[in-house]
């Protein structure tokens, strides 16, 4: 299909190839679980939504917040999501992620560290002062938002973990529960969801260990209770609902890169010059913007080039995508 024709397809309607191929399997599982979910959903409707029930966070202003940006509405941020553990459509996480139980919660640290340890989520919340950082957020499907996250630099936790000198990468492992808080489908993905960063990327001050947005605890559909946010990379690199962090010597496996390496690279830096094989990355659709402002040019490194381009000096960003 010609590039011009592909660009006419709304980004919200683009489904990753592997997900498309598993659609029948997904639908069969969804139908099988529908009856069991009906009563649960009815109970949920009788209670406050996860957003309404979220606790306020005490935050301070951050020098790393991007100035001059208007945040996307809380409704759009919490109702237009990719979180395949809770369904493959954009509104599925908002409907289904209330089932996720975020207390108790702990994050295990293992691998090339001086001592393996486990952090309780409440200890992580108190580890450093919480900052509000307004970041651009760019999805690989060519849509974007502006989100006021709350957290602190991941580097602060990394220093607490005391990685060994030979640790060159960090891997994140998301929740993959067999209990009923997760829906009974696999969306064609091998769980648990994993992501990873090179150590210098993880240590960059822009990389955020994230606990909230809009001054509240993270809603479940946005990756509660703890996730990472890497603003110069496509959104799938920002692992959600993290339960394990591994420090490793070699480049770790990551979910989308292993499923479709020709489509989803390990680095996945936002790059208008490197199209996805099935659609262009030159422009993006801004969620919640007026119609005449929705289509905008994609910025190299999502607009964070001045801060992060030096991390990739000498690399071919078309080849090392």
C-alpha positions in Angstrom: 0.0 0.0 0.0 1.4 3.4 -0.9 2.5 5.7 1.9 0.1 8.4 0.8 -2.8 5.9 1.2 -1.6 4.7 4.6 -1.4 8.2 5.9 -5.2 8.5 5.5 -5.9 5.8 8.0 -6.7 7.3 11.5 -3.9 6.3 13.9 -6.5 5.2 16.5 -7.7 2.5 14.1 -4.2 1.0 13.5 -3.8 -2.3 15.3 -0.3 -4.0 15.6 0.0 -6.9 13.2 0.4 -9.5 15.9 -2.7 -8.3 17.7 -4.7 -8.3 14.4 -3.7 -11.9 13.7 -4.8 -13.0 17.1 -8.1 -11.1 17.0 -10.3 -14.2 16.6 -8.6 -15.9 19.5 -9.1 -12.7 21.5 -12.8 -12.5 20.7 -13.4 -16.1 21.6 -11.8 -15.6 25.0 -13.6 -12.3 25.6 -17.0 -14.0 24.9 -16.1 -16.8 27.2 -15.4 -14.4 30.0 -18.3 -12.0 29.4 -20.8 -13.7 31.7 -18.4 -13.9 34.6 -17.5 -10.2 34.2 -21.1 -8.9 34.0 -21.8 -9.0 37.7 -18.3 -7.6 38.5 -18.9 -4.7 36.2 -22.3 -4.0 37.8 -20.7 -3.9 41.2 -18.1 -1.5 39.9 -20.7 0.9 38.6 -22.1 1.2 42.1 -18.7 2.6 43.3 -16.6 5.7 42.5 -14.4 5.4 39.5 -10.6 4.8 40.0 -10.0 8.4 39.0 -12.5 9.8 41.5 -11.2 7.6 44.3 -7.5 8.5 43.7 -5.6 10.0 46.6 -3.9 13.4 46.2 -0.1 13.5 46.0 2.0 16.2 47.5 4.2 17.5 44.6 6.8 20.2 44.1 7.6 22.0 40.9 10.3 20.4 38.7 13.1 21.9 36.7 12.5 19.1 34.2 8.9 20.0 33.5 8.4 21.1 29.8 7.2 24.7 29.8 4.5 26.2 27.5 2.5 23.0 27.2 -1.3 22.7 27.8 -2.1 19.3 29.5 -4.5 17.0 27.9 -7.8 16.6 29.8 -7.9 14.1 32.7 -10.8 12.4 30.9 -8.8 11.8 27.7 -5.7 10.7 29.6 -7.7 8.1 31.5 -10.0 7.0 28.7 -7.7 6.6 25.7 -5.1 4.1 26.7 -2.9 1.2 25.5 -2.8 -1.4 28.2 -3.4 -4.8 26.6 -3.7 -6.7 29.8 -7.2 -5.0 30.0 -8.2 -5.2 26.3 -7.0 -4.0 22.9 -9.4 -1.2 22.3 -8.5 2.3 23.5 -11.4 2.5 25.9 -11.0 -1.0 27.3 -8.6 -0.2 30.1 -10.9 2.5 31.5 -13.7 -0.1 31.6 -11.7 -3.0 33.0 -8.6 -1.9 34.9 -10.6 -1.3 38.1 -10.1 -5.0 38.7 -6.4 -4.4 39.3 -5.5 -4.5 43.1 -2.7 -2.0 43.8 -2.4 -2.7 47.5 -0.4 -4.5 48.8 2.3 -4.0 46.1 6.0 -4.5 46.0 8.8 -4.1 43.5 11.6 -6.7 43.5 15.1 -5.6 42.5 17.4 -8.4 41.3 20.3 -9.2 39.0 23.6 -7.3 39.0 23.2 -5.3 42.2 25.2 -5.3 45.5 22.2 -6.9 47.3 18.8 -8.0 45.9 16.0 -6.4 47.7 12.2 -5.7 47.6 10.6 -2.3 47.9 7.1 -1.8 49.2 5.2 0.7 47.1 4.7 3.0 50.1 8.5 3.0 50.7 9.0 4.0 47.1 6.5 6.8 47.4 8.5 8.3 50.3 12.0 7.7 48.8 12.3 11.2 47.3 10.1 14.3 47.1 7.4 13.9 44.4 7.7 16.3 41.5 5.1 17.3 38.9 6.5 17.1 35.4 4.5 18.1 32.3 5.8 15.9 29.5 4.9 15.3 25.9 3.7 11.7 25.4 4.0 10.1 22.0 2.5 6.8 21.0 4.0 4.6 18.3 0.5 4.6 16.7 1.1 8.3 15.8 -1.1 10.0 18.5 0.1 12.2 21.3 -0.9 13.8 24.6 0.5 16.2 27.1 0.5 14.7 30.6 1.3 16.2 34.0 3.0 13.2 35.7 4.1 13.0 39.3 7.2 11.2 40.4 11.0 11.5 40.6 13.9 10.6 38.4 14.4 6.8 38.1 18.1 7.5 38.8 17.2 8.1 42.4 16.0 4.6 42.8 18.8 3.1 40.8 21.3 4.7 43.2 19.5 3.1 46.1 19.8 -0.3 44.3 23.6 0.0 44.0 24.0 -1.7 40.6 27.4 -3.4 39.9 29.7 -1.8 37.3 28.9 -4.6 34.8 25.2 -3.7 34.8 24.7 -2.0 31.4 21.0 -2.4 31.0 17.9 -2.4 33.1 14.8 -4.5 32.5 11.2 -3.8 33.8 8.7 -6.6 34.3 5.0 -5.8 34.6 2.3 -7.6 36.5 1.1 -10.8 35.0 -1.3 -12.2 37.5 -3.3 -15.5 37.1 -5.9 -14.1 39.5 -9.1 -12.6 38.4 -7.9 -8.9 38.5 -6.7 -9.4 35.0 -9.0 -10.3 32.2 -9.0 -13.9 30.8 -7.4 -13.1 27.4 -3.8 -12.8 26.2 -4.2 -10.5 23.2 -1.6 -12.5 21.4 1.1 -11.3 23.8 3.4 -13.5 25.9 3.1 -12.3 29.5 4.6 -10.8 31.6 5.1 -7.6 29.6 8.8 -6.6 29.7 10.6 -3.5 28.7 14.2 -2.2 29.0 16.6 0.7 28.8 20.3 1.1 28.4 21.7 2.2 31.7 22.6 5.7 30.6 19.0 6.2 29.3 17.7 4.9 32.7 20.0 7.3 34.6 19.0 10.3 32.5 17.2 12.8 34.8 14.2 13.0 32.4 13.4 9.3 32.9 10.7 9.4 35.5 9.7 6.8 38.1 6.0 7.7 38.1 3.3 7.3 40.7 0.6 9.8 39.7 -0.8 12.3 37.2 -2.8 15.5 37.7 -1.7 15.5 41.3 -3.3 12.2 42.1 -2.3 8.5 42.4 -2.0 6.9 39.0 -5.3 5.6 37.8 -5.2 1.8 37.2 -5.6 2.2 33.4 -2.5 4.5 33.3 -0.2 1.9 34.9 -0.8 2.1 38.7 0.7 2.0 41.1 4.2 2.6 39.6 5.5 2.9 36.1 8.3 4.6 34.2 7.9 7.4 31.7 10.6 8.0 29.1 9.4 11.1 27.3 11.7 10.9 24.2 10.6 7.4 23.3 7.4 5.9 22.0 4.9 5.2 24.8 5.2 1.4 24.9 8.8 1.8 26.3 7.3 3.3 29.5 6.5 0.1 31.3 3.3 0.0 33.5 2.4 -1.7 36.8 6.0 -2.7 37.5 6.7 -5.6 39.9 10.3 -6.4 39.1 13.4 -4.5 38.0 16.4 -6.4 36.8 20.0 -5.1 36.3 21.7 -7.0 33.5 24.9 -7.1 31.4 23.4 -7.7 28.0 20.5 -6.0 26.1 17.3 -7.6 27.6 14.4 -9.0 25.8 11.4 -6.7 25.4 7.9 -7.7 24.6 7.2 -5.8 21.3 10.7 -6.1 20.0 10.6 -9.9 20.4 7.1 -10.1 18.9 7.8 -8.0 15.8 11.5 -6.9 15.6 11.0 -5.3 12.2 8.3 -3.0 13.5 9.4 -2.3 17.1 13.0 -1.6 17.9 14.7 -1.8 21.2 15.5 1.9 21.3 12.2 3.2 19.9 13.2 6.8 20.0 10.5 9.1 18.5 11.8 9.8 15.0 9.9 11.3 12.2 12.5 10.1 9.7 12.0 6.4 10.6 8.5 5.3 9.6 6.8 2.3 11.0 6.6 -0.4 8.2 2.8 0.1 8.1 2.4 3.8 8.7 4.2 7.1 8.7 5.7 8.7 11.8 6.1 12.2 10.2 2.9 13.6 11.8 0.9 12.8 14.9 -2.7 13.3 16.0 -3.0 15.3 19.2 -5.7 13.8 21.4 -8.2 16.4 22.7 -6.9 19.3 20.5 -9.3 21.3 18.3 -9.8 19.7 14.8 -7.6 22.4 13.2 -4.7 21.6 15.6 -5.0 17.8 15.8 -2.5 17.0 13.1 1.0 18.2 13.9 4.5 17.4 12.8 6.4 14.8 14.9 9.3 16.3 16.7 12.6 14.4 16.8 13.1 12.8 20.2 9.5 14.1 20.8 11.0 17.5 21.3 13.6 16.5 23.9 16.6 16.4 21.5 18.6 19.1 23.3 18.6 17.0 26.4 19.0 13.5 25.1 20.5 13.5 21.6 24.0 13.1 23.0 23.1 9.7 24.3 23.0 8.4 20.7 26.1 10.2 19.2 27.5 8.1 16.4 24.5 5.8 16.2 22.5 5.3 13.0 19.0 6.1 14.3 17.4 4.6 11.2 19.2 1.3 11.8 19.2 1.4 15.6 15.5 2.3 15.9 
